[in-house]
Amino acid sequence: MPRPDGAGERPQPRLVDVAERAGVSIATASRSLSGRDGVSAVVAAHVREVAATLGYVPNPHARTLAGGATSVAGLLVYEIGDPYFSEIASGVISAAAAQGWSVQISHTERDARAEAAQLRLMRAHRVGAIVVAGSGYVDPAMENDVARELEAYQHAGGRAVVIGRHHVRCDAVLPDNSAAAASVAAHVLGLGHRRLAVVAGPRHLNTVADRLRGIRSALDAAGLDPGELPVVYGPFTREGGQQATAQVLERHPSTTAVLALNDAMATGVLSVLRERGLAVPRDMSVTGFDDIQVAQDLAPALTTARLPMSEMGSTAFELALRPAAARPRRKPTDHALVVRDSTAPPAVR
């Protein structure tokens, strides 16, 4: 039985114990366990195996006080309540857990100033890597502060990865926005629709610009004038979809198909059409974008473009653990058109 003063308890293994047992320096042991650069995969795996055998648990607080980075990744999202970002966060967290890391999440409600402020906090907390999930801005000037924070972080040895098209110099995972949007529009056009309207998110986001570009390319390929496509902008939310749909019905009453640029907005489209007594897809076809989990449970189930959101998160974290390259890496994703019950040929009027 252990003595009251703890003298009989087994001492907690220290980093120096792991280094001695593994036959490496303390610095190499530390890098191996934190996933930092400068150690081969074989050596790092050996050190982690030794640490697990000894029951060694890193002390991130002590590492921070010593001036080093922790095995904590910072994840910056626009809105954690948005299923798009929660699925990306799930991918980041899963990949981080597999490497013995934890994740600190901050959200900014799509405010560029808040993004820069959160990045400064992450730097102050000495996170070991940073992942920024969400659209960049059409105007590069809106990202100046964010770019400066990420550049300073990387200059000090940190690793940063963005998800989406940004005007910053770091590795990026690029969602297949334009091609996915083109596939959705081509599907609707293939059903015979010619009077389309788009319910879009904020016009200053690159995600919106890229998805609109894809839709317009499909219109052009079908011999239609992309310049005549009605587009109503609003927040990337259910409420934004409701407000934009009301405007579409008022200004463009002959519309036969509404293309929402994310699934959250599409739920707002469906609710307004239901309130107005318009049946989907008999009276109006509706599409979404992203394929969040609820899309298949809506009534009717939503036709949408699927992006591999969880995979995007895990890929971004895995990129963050790799040594920096001479030129930023670009990892494009794929997409899939998911046809469900919310689209059908237009009714004969």
C-alpha positions as CSV (number, residue, x, y, z in Angstrom):
1,M,0.0,0.0,0.0
2,P,1.4,3.4,-0.9
3,R,2.7,5.5,2.0
4,P,0.7,8.7,2.9
5,D,3.6,10.9,1.8
6,G,3.7,9.3,-1.7
7,A,7.2,7.8,-1.2
8,G,5.9,4.4,-2.3
9,E,4.3,5.7,-5.5
10,R,6.0,5.1,-8.9
11,P,7.4,8.3,-10.2
12,Q,5.8,9.8,-13.3
13,P,8.1,9.2,-16.4
14,R,9.8,12.3,-17.6
15,L,10.9,13.4,-21.1
16,V,14.5,12.6,-20.2
17,D,13.4,9.1,-19.4
18,V,11.8,8.7,-22.8
19,A,14.9,10.1,-24.5
20,E,17.3,7.8,-22.6
21,R,15.2,4.7,-23.3
22,A,14.8,5.6,-27.0
23,G,18.5,6.4,-27.4
24,V,17.9,9.9,-28.7
25,S,18.5,13.5,-27.4
26,I,15.9,15.3,-25.4
27,A,15.4,17.7,-28.3
28,T,14.7,14.8,-30.7
29,A,12.3,13.2,-28.2
30,S,10.4,16.5,-27.8
31,R,10.1,17.0,-31.6
32,S,9.0,13.4,-32.1
33,L,6.2,13.7,-29.5
34,S,5.0,17.1,-30.7
35,G,5.1,16.3,-34.4
36,R,7.5,19.1,-35.2
37,D,9.9,19.2,-38.1
38,G,13.5,17.8,-38.1
39,V,12.8,14.1,-37.2
40,S,12.4,11.2,-39.5
41,A,9.1,9.3,-39.5
42,V,10.9,6.2,-38.3
43,V,12.6,7.9,-35.3
44,A,9.4,9.7,-34.4
45,A,7.4,6.5,-34.4
46,H,10.1,4.8,-32.3
47,V,10.0,7.6,-29.7
48,R,6.2,7.6,-29.5
49,E,6.2,3.8,-29.0
50,V,8.7,4.2,-26.1
51,A,6.7,7.0,-24.6
52,A,3.6,4.8,-24.7
53,T,5.4,1.9,-23.1
54,L,6.7,4.1,-20.3
55,G,3.3,5.7,-19.8
56,Y,4.8,9.2,-20.5
57,V,2.2,12.0,-20.6
58,P,3.5,15.4,-22.0
59,N,3.0,18.5,-19.9
60,P,1.9,21.1,-22.4
61,H,1.8,23.8,-19.7
62,A,5.5,23.3,-19.0
63,R,6.3,23.3,-22.6
64,T,4.6,26.6,-23.1
65,L,6.4,28.1,-20.2
66,A,9.6,27.0,-21.7
67,G,8.9,28.9,-24.8
68,G,8.0,26.1,-27.1
69,A,4.9,25.1,-29.1
70,T,2.3,22.8,-27.6
71,S,0.7,19.7,-29.2
72,V,-2.5,21.8,-29.5
73,A,-3.8,23.0,-32.9
74,G,-5.7,26.2,-33.3
75,L,-8.8,25.9,-35.6
76,L,-10.5,29.0,-36.8
77,V,-13.9,28.7,-38.3
78,Y,-16.6,31.3,-39.3
79,E,-19.5,29.7,-37.4
80,I,-19.1,26.6,-35.3
81,G,-22.9,26.1,-35.3
82,D,-22.9,25.9,-39.1
83,P,-22.9,22.1,-40.1
84,Y,-20.4,22.8,-42.9
85,F,-17.8,24.0,-40.3
86,S,-18.8,21.4,-37.7
87,E,-18.1,18.6,-40.1
88,I,-14.7,20.2,-41.1
89,A,-13.9,20.5,-37.4
90,S,-14.8,16.8,-36.9
91,G,-12.2,15.9,-39.5
92,V,-9.5,18.2,-37.9
93,I,-10.2,16.8,-34.4
94,S,-10.1,13.1,-35.6
95,A,-6.8,13.6,-37.4
96,A,-5.3,15.5,-34.5
97,A,-6.4,12.9,-31.9
98,A,-4.7,10.2,-34.0
99,Q,-1.5,12.1,-33.6
100,G,-1.9,12.8,-29.9
101,W,-2.9,16.4,-30.4
102,S,-5.9,18.4,-29.1
103,V,-7.7,21.2,-30.9
104,Q,-8.6,24.7,-29.7
105,I,-11.6,26.1,-31.7
106,S,-12.4,29.7,-32.2
107,H,-15.2,31.2,-34.4
108,T,-15.4,34.7,-36.0
109,E,-18.9,35.1,-37.5
110,R,-17.3,36.0,-40.8
111,D,-15.6,39.1,-39.5
112,A,-12.1,39.7,-40.9
113,R,-11.1,41.8,-37.8
114,A,-12.2,39.1,-35.5
115,E,-10.2,36.6,-37.5
116,A,-7.0,38.6,-37.0
117,A,-7.7,39.0,-33.3
118,Q,-8.3,35.3,-32.8
119,L,-5.1,34.4,-34.6
120,R,-3.1,36.8,-32.3
121,L,-4.6,34.9,-29.3
122,M,-3.6,31.6,-30.8
123,R,0.0,32.8,-31.4
124,A,0.0,34.0,-27.8
125,H,-1.0,30.6,-26.6
126,R,1.8,29.1,-28.7
127,V,-0.4,26.6,-30.5
128,G,1.6,24.1,-32.5
129,A,-0.3,24.5,-35.8
130,I,-3.2,26.7,-37.1
131,V,-6.0,25.7,-39.5
132,V,-8.2,28.4,-40.9
133,A,-11.5,27.0,-42.3
134,G,-13.7,29.3,-44.4
135,S,-13.8,31.4,-47.5
136,G,-11.3,34.1,-48.3
137,Y,-12.4,37.5,-49.5
138,V,-12.8,38.8,-53.1
139,D,-11.0,41.9,-52.0
140,P,-7.4,41.0,-50.9
141,A,-7.3,44.1,-48.7
142,M,-9.9,42.5,-46.4
143,E,-7.3,39.8,-45.6
144,N,-4.3,42.0,-45.0
145,D,-4.4,41.7,-41.2
146,V,-5.0,37.9,-41.3
147,A,-2.2,37.5,-43.8
148,R,0.2,39.4,-41.6
149,E,-0.7,37.3,-38.5
150,L,-0.2,34.0,-40.4
151,E,3.1,35.2,-42.0
152,A,4.5,36.2,-38.6
153,Y,3.4,32.9,-37.1
154,Q,5.0,30.9,-40.0
155,H,8.2,33.1,-39.9
156,A,8.5,32.1,-36.2
157,G,8.4,28.4,-37.2
158,G,4.7,27.7,-36.9
159,R,2.7,25.8,-39.6
160,A,-0.5,27.2,-41.0
161,V,-3.0,25.8,-43.5
162,V,-6.2,27.4,-44.9
163,I,-9.3,25.7,-46.3
164,G,-10.7,27.7,-49.2
165,R,-9.3,30.2,-51.5
166,H,-7.4,32.9,-49.6
167,H,-5.0,35.7,-50.4
168,V,-2.4,34.4,-48.0
169,R,0.9,32.5,-48.5
170,C,0.5,29.1,-46.9
171,D,-0.6,25.6,-47.7
172,A,-4.3,25.3,-48.7
173,V,-7.0,22.7,-49.2
174,L,-9.2,24.0,-52.0
175,P,-12.9,22.9,-52.2
176,D,-14.1,22.1,-55.7
177,N,-16.6,25.0,-55.6
178,S,-16.8,26.0,-59.3
179,A,-16.9,22.5,-60.8
180,A,-19.5,21.4,-58.2
181,A,-21.7,24.4,-58.8
182,A,-21.5,23.8,-62.6
183,S,-22.6,20.2,-62.1
184,V,-25.7,21.3,-60.1
185,A,-26.6,23.9,-62.7
186,A,-26.1,21.4,-65.5
187,H,-28.4,18.9,-63.8
188,V,-31.2,21.5,-63.4
189,L,-30.7,22.7,-67.0
190,G,-30.8,19.0,-68.2
191,L,-34.2,18.7,-66.6
192,G,-35.4,21.4,-68.9
193,H,-35.4,24.5,-66.6
194,R,-34.5,27.8,-68.2
195,R,-35.7,30.3,-65.7
196,L,-33.2,29.9,-62.8
197,A,-32.5,32.1,-59.9
198,V,-29.7,31.9,-57.3
199,V,-29.9,32.4,-53.6
200,A,-26.3,33.3,-52.7
201,G,-24.3,34.1,-49.6
202,P,-22.4,37.4,-49.0
203,R,-21.0,38.8,-52.3
204,H,-17.6,39.6,-50.8
205,L,-16.7,35.9,-50.2
206,N,-14.6,34.0,-52.6
207,T,-16.7,30.9,-52.0
208,V,-19.8,32.7,-53.4
209,A,-17.8,34.1,-56.4
210,D,-16.5,30.6,-57.2
211,R,-19.8,28.9,-57.0
212,L,-21.5,31.6,-59.1
213,R,-18.7,31.2,-61.7
214,G,-19.5,27.5,-62.0
215,I,-23.3,28.1,-62.4
216,R,-22.6,30.8,-65.1
217,S,-20.3,28.5,-66.9
218,A,-23.0,25.9,-67.1
219,L,-25.5,28.5,-68.4
220,D,-23.0,29.6,-71.1
221,A,-22.4,26.0,-72.1
222,A,-26.2,25.6,-72.5
223,G,-26.4,28.6,-74.8
224,L,-28.0,30.9,-72.2
225,D,-26.9,34.4,-71.2
226,P,-25.2,34.2,-67.8
227,G,-25.7,37.9,-67.4
228,E,-29.4,37.5,-67.2
229,L,-29.2,35.1,-64.2
230,P,-31.0,36.6,-61.2
231,V,-28.8,36.5,-58.0
232,V,-30.1,37.5,-54.6
233,Y,-27.4,37.9,-51.9
234,G,-27.9,37.3,-48.2
235,P,-26.4,35.7,-45.1
236,F,-25.3,32.1,-45.5
237,T,-28.0,30.9,-43.1
238,R,-31.6,29.5,-43.1
239,E,-32.9,33.0,-42.5
240,G,-30.8,34.4,-45.3
241,G,-32.4,31.8,-47.6
242,Q,-35.8,32.8,-46.5
243,Q,-35.2,36.5,-47.1
244,A,-33.7,35.9,-50.5
245,T,-36.4,33.5,-51.6
246,A,-39.1,36.1,-50.8
247,Q,-37.3,38.5,-53.1
248,V,-37.0,36.0,-55.9
249,L,-40.7,35.3,-55.8
250,E,-41.5,39.0,-55.8
251,R,-39.0,40.1,-58.5
252,H,-38.8,37.0,-60.7
253,P,-42.2,35.2,-60.4
254,S,-41.6,33.1,-63.5
255,T,-38.7,31.2,-61.8
256,T,-38.9,27.4,-62.0
257,A,-35.7,26.5,-60.1
258,V,-33.9,28.1,-57.2
259,L,-30.2,27.2,-56.7
260,A,-29.1,27.9,-53.1
261,L,-25.3,28.2,-52.6
262,N,-25.4,26.2,-49.4
263,D,-27.7,23.8,-47.8
264,A,-28.6,26.0,-44.8
265,M,-29.9,28.6,-47.2
266,A,-31.8,25.8,-49.1
267,T,-33.7,24.9,-45.9
268,G,-34.9,28.5,-45.9
269,V,-35.9,28.3,-49.5
270,L,-38.0,25.2,-48.8
271,S,-39.7,26.8,-45.8
272,V,-40.8,29.9,-47.8
273,L,-42.1,27.8,-50.7
274,R,-44.1,25.7,-48.3
275,E,-45.6,28.8,-46.7
276,R,-46.6,30.1,-50.1
277,G,-48.3,26.9,-51.1
278,L,-45.7,26.0,-53.7
279,A,-44.9,22.3,-54.0
280,V,-41.3,21.1,-54.4
281,P,-40.5,19.9,-57.0
282,R,-43.8,20.1,-58.8
283,D,-44.0,23.9,-58.8
284,M,-40.4,24.7,-58.1
285,S,-37.1,22.7,-58.1
286,V,-34.6,23.5,-55.4
287,T,-30.9,22.7,-55.0
288,G,-28.4,23.2,-52.2
289,F,-24.6,22.9,-51.8
290,D,-22.3,21.0,-49.4
291,D,-24.5,18.0,-48.6
292,I,-24.6,18.5,-44.8
293,Q,-26.1,15.6,-42.9
294,V,-29.6,17.0,-42.6
295,A,-29.9,17.5,-46.4
296,Q,-31.1,13.9,-46.9
297,D,-33.7,14.2,-44.1
298,L,-35.5,17.3,-45.5
299,A,-38.9,17.0,-47.1
300,P,-38.3,16.7,-49.9
301,A,-34.8,15.3,-49.7
302,L,-32.4,17.9,-51.1
303,T,-30.5,17.7,-54.4
304,T,-27.1,19.1,-53.7
305,A,-23.4,19.1,-54.4
306,R,-21.4,17.0,-52.0
307,L,-18.0,18.3,-50.7
308,P,-15.9,16.0,-48.5
309,M,-16.0,18.3,-45.5
310,S,-14.6,16.0,-42.9
311,E,-11.8,14.9,-45.3
312,M,-11.0,18.5,-45.9
313,G,-10.4,19.0,-42.2
314,S,-8.3,15.9,-41.8
315,T,-6.2,16.8,-44.9
316,A,-5.6,20.3,-43.6
317,F,-4.3,19.0,-40.3
318,E,-2.1,16.4,-42.0
319,L,-0.6,19.2,-44.2
320,A,0.0,21.3,-41.0
321,L,2.2,18.5,-39.6
322,R,4.4,18.3,-42.8
323,P,7.5,20.5,-43.1
324,A,7.1,23.7,-44.9
325,A,7.7,23.6,-48.6
326,A,9.5,26.2,-50.8
327,R,6.2,27.0,-52.4
328,P,2.8,26.7,-50.7
329,R,1.1,23.4,-51.4
330,R,-2.4,23.2,-53.0
331,K,-4.6,20.2,-52.3
332,P,-7.8,20.3,-54.4
333,T,-10.8,18.2,-53.4
334,D,-13.3,16.4,-55.4
335,H,-17.1,16.7,-55.4
336,A,-20.2,14.6,-56.2
337,L,-23.6,15.6,-57.5
338,V,-26.3,14.1,-55.2
339,V,-29.7,14.0,-56.9
340,R,-32.6,13.6,-54.5
341,D,-36.3,14.5,-54.6
342,S,-36.2,18.3,-54.7
343,T,-35.6,18.5,-58.4
344,A,-37.8,17.5,-61.4
345,P,-38.6,18.8,-64.9
346,P,-40.5,22.1,-64.8
347,A,-44.3,22.0,-64.8
348,V,-46.1,22.9,-68.0
349,R,-47.6,26.4,-67.5
